[in-house]
Amino acid sequence: MQSTQIHDVVASEFGQVNEYIMSQLTSDIPLIEQIGYYIISNGGKRLRPLLVLLAARASNDLSDDALQQSIKMATIIEFIHTSTLLHDDVVDESDMRRGKKTANEEWGNAPSVLVGDFLYSRAFQIMVDVGSMQCMDILAKTTNIIAEGEVQQLINCGDPDTTEESYLKVIQYKTAKLFEGAALCGAVIAGANTQYQQAMQDYGMYVGTAFQLIDDVMDYVSTAEEMGKSVGDDLSEGKPTLPLIYTMQNGTKEAAERVRQAIVTGGLEQLDTIIQDVQSCGAIEFTQQRAQQQADLAIKSLDCLPESDYKTALINLAHASVKRRN
């Protein structure tokens, strides 16, 4: 199932989310609106708000009030995600995202960081309006863990001795945790029982981990046009992702040394050769296998849910997370 078809089962709600997102970008400061609109409207599948809607629908029949709350919660998740992108691009010194200039490249670092702060605070304003203390608790912890993941990734940068365990902890904190929070909050807003809430929490963590594993694979198998960012970005930042970790452990002695040096220096001088090293030693297949394991666990976690088009969409979303090209 294509991502557009996955969206179809909540098309009406998704349209309302897009409208609500735009309505919440208003500010008396024109630059805030300008940067906010720029990054929010800059493509993307909005998988995390989609996950809120699907999780809510799959967990329970929704009252009109719960439906409106799920739309607000989806917006909260998108604002938190977008704020992390603004901050990430500054930290990583990125100049392209989704095929367009990053906000920091267009306006500078300071405005990007501050508008990211605005989106964080606006997300929590909407959260107060939603009025769910459980969701506020979930997302307060989520944003704290995301920040910890960002710091741990910064520590790992330039360290070729980073272990697979440490790498997985970073992606679970930095990426998967917001998927988990989105799915869990969707179930909470729907008034789901504790079993369904746990199922959605597990699903979000597993599918978010699979998503990031494939994202890290794409740096070595995709073009800049497919990814919407420069090839070799992870390597240039000295990020020891799983394809690189595997290459250092299982590639030739020469390949391992090339990767180690590139991680330490953040150099792209041997990028083409390193891409060949990664592709030839089985690192891509190994990482894809790890992602598939996570997707399978995500699907398994949904066993307790009743059959519905929404559950089917969640299953297909897990499949799509490991088959995507962008």
Protein Blocks (a to p, Z undefined) as FASTA:
>chain_A
ZZklmmmmmmmmmmmmmmmmmmmmgcfblklmmmmmmmmmngjjhlmmmmmmmmmmmmoc
cdfklmmmmmmmmmmmmmmmmmmmmmmmmmnopabeehiacfklmnojklmmmmmmmmmm
mmmmmmmmnopaklmmmmmmmmmmmmmmmmmmmmmgopakbcfklmmmmmmmmmmmmmmm
mmmmmmmmnopafklmmmmmmmmmmmmmmmmmmmmmmmmmccfklnopaehklmmnopac
fklmmmmmmmcfklmmmmmmmmmnopaklmmmmmmmmmmnommmmmmmmmmmmmmmmmmm
mmmpccdfklmmmmmmmmmmmmccZZ
